[in-house]
Amino acid sequence: MSGTDGSGLLWSGATAGALFGWGVLVIASRLRARRVRLDERVGPYLRLHGATSGLLAETSSASRLHTVDRVLGLRIAAAGRMLERFGSSRSEVRRRLDRAGSQESVDQFRARQVVWGAVGLAGGLVVALLLAATRGSSVVVLLLLVLLCGVGGLLSCDQMLSRRIARREERMLSEFPTVAELLALSVGAGEGPVAAMERVATSAHGELSVELAATLSAVRSGVPLARALEDLADRTTLASLTRFAEGVAVAVERGTPLAEVLRAQAQDVREAGRRGLMESGGRKEVLMMIPVVFLILPVTVVFAVYPSIVTLQIGL
């Protein structure tokens, strides 16, 4: 046997031995992994369980995030708490969110404010760098610009919430006469106030029906009807809904005809809406005079006078 053949057989035997040993190790590790230890058997019986159901436990979204996201969330929450010292309190923000029909928490709104402020600061910084590179503006002016952009971002978020509240209350005010008429028809047909509200809340669609559904949920949970209606009026801060809550509460307590009260309130809201339209039309009429006086009238005068001036100049 030559030396080449001997070295080849040696390498083949070494490779076969290594593969055999690796297979034995894999099989042994798999058998060992399948073996259940004593602590794994006894552990589930000795582990303490919570007194409440796992379905009722609050799932923290932050626990599913990475470490960087958790740290960033804590920083944003801390910045949101700092905003309470200079702006509205938590109770006021919660009330405004309820008026807007939003399901987000106060901390989420504060975090959104911080994000808007950070975006404003970033935009102001970009503009400041452009001005510094092109015009060489003063550093103080650029710092003021960046700060104003950040404050503008915070105020824009707050202003957007105010617009959401105004639009929602306008929709509720426009829906109120129809809802009041439906309630009056249901009560006139012999149903009670709670049953009438339930029928309207399930059949109607809109912001006011959502509020009626929330009021019904409070009544089912044990809150008196008068108190639930007062909470409805507090959530919306509309004068018509306040009168509606008071009228229903008085009618339930004293036994007065509820259908007539609801029809009268619906008629009052319609009259108020008609007066609002007339007032809005009057204001628009005044605003329409601005283009007439400052645009159309000067152009008309120029077209009427300019040819005469040119003719006189030619005659001279």
Secondary structure, DSSP 8 states (H G I E B T S, - for coil): --HHHHHHHHHHHHHHHHHHHHHHHHHHHHHHHHS--HHHHHHHHHS---SS-GGGS---GGGGS-HHHHHHHHHHHHHHHHHHHHS--HHHHHHHHHHHT----HHHHHHHHHHHHHHHHHHHHHHHHHHHHHT---HHHHHHHHHHHHHHHHHHHHHHHHHHHHHHHHHHHHHHHHHHHHHHHHHHTT--HHHHHHHHHHH--SHHHHHHHHHHHHHHTT--HHHHHHHHHHHH--HHHHHHHHHHHHHHHH---HHHHHHHHHHHHHHHHHHHHHHHHHHHHHHHHHHIIIIIHHHHHHHHHHHHHHHHHHH-
